[in-house]
Amino acid sequence: MTYAASTEPLYRLPLGDWVDTAIATITSTFDGFFDGVKTVLLGGYDGLALVFTGPPVWIVALVLVGLAFWTKGWKLAVGALVGFAVIVGVDQWENAMATLALVIVAGAIALMIAIPLGILAARNDRLSGALRPVLDFMQTMPAFVYLIPTVVIFLTGAVPGIVATIVFALAPGVRFTELGIRGVDSEVVEAGQAFGATPGRILRQIQIPLALPTIMAGINQVIMLSLSMAVISGLAGAEGLGRDVVAALARVDVALGFEAGLGVVILAMYLDRMTSALADRAPVSRALKLAAV
């Protein structure tokens, strides 16, 4: 004699219903505020996308290659030139530039929030303890989940993708900034205090410069996560490489998926090398290299 296992749960927590109700309440209550946020973000995104896609391709490509040469040297410049030539060759230039615009807007806003938060967390143990579980939650929550409330609030398009990208990429910026500030030798800080430097001056002239390599590593992570989320934002209707990846998945179009994915890889390599090179140009990084020689 067999018994069917009961499918009834022991108890049911309506967490999803609570969140759904909260999102609906927030949307209806702050509708005007969200419209303003949408206007600002969309204006910034459209303006930057126009800067990248308005001029002829060769002008924008040469500017980006020139930035690579100034930052790292001729090797990165040649690599960037080859990569951009491949993107143009597979007809993904406009999509790549739209994705780059989304990454820059979302990454810049994420850093404007993350770096001050990281500095405050480094100076306040209570705030650091309060932020830690929030950052853990933000980093472990699946990226697709962030799109759901943003689509409910901002509908489809680039704005929900930007907002979801900001939230998804925020955590490493806060963590690396706090880690860098806390990692500064306390004796150096005490020396500054002994000379009568104010806390603000110590932060600006001692802690931030010494923590800059670690902060730049956090900036690199923010940009990389922004790029990965920008691709996923194609599910919300954001323009760019992500939209073609989603379309290729829906149609099982291997060719389109490979070309759009290749564009993502080239952008990721370019942005990663650029941010790493900027970190190497920091005075502290140069001093450490000279000391190691």
HUSULBEL-V349402 format. One record per pair of residues at least 6 apart in sequence whose C-alpha atoms are under 6 Angstrom apart, sorted by the first residue. I is the first residue (numbers start at 0). GAP is how many residues later the second one is. D is the distance in Angstrom with one decimal. If there is no record, write none. Layout:
# HUSULBEL-V349402
i;gap;d
I;GAP;D
I;GAP;D
This chain:
# HUSULBEL-V349402
i;gap;d
26;126;5.9
47;53;5.7
48;49;5.5
48;52;5.3
51;45;5.8
64;12;5.1
64;15;5.9
67;8;5.8
67;9;5.0
68;8;4.8
71;205;5.6
82;183;5.9
86;6;5.6
86;176;5.8
94;145;3.9
94;146;5.1
95;144;5.9
95;145;5.8
97;142;5.0
98;141;4.8
102;123;5.5
102;124;5.7
105;56;5.3
105;60;5.3
106;116;5.7
109;56;5.1
109;60;5.3
113;56;5.9
113;59;5.1
113;60;4.6
114;59;5.8
114;62;5.9
117;56;4.3
117;59;4.9
117;60;4.5
118;59;5.7
120;6;5.4
120;7;4.5
121;56;4.8
121;60;5.8
134;36;5.3
145;18;5.3
146;17;5.8
149;10;4.8
150;9;5.5
153;6;5.7
155;80;5.3
155;81;5.5
156;80;4.6
156;81;4.5
157;80;4.2
160;72;4.7
164;61;5.5
164;64;5.4
168;53;5.0
168;56;5.3
168;57;5.7
171;46;5.7
172;45;4.8
175;39;5.6
175;42;5.0
176;38;4.9
179;31;4.4
179;34;5.1
180;26;5.8
180;30;5.5
212;66;5.6
215;63;5.5
219;55;5.7
230;11;3.8
231;10;6.0
233;8;4.3
233;9;4.1
240;19;5.4
244;12;5.2
247;8;5.7
247;9;5.0
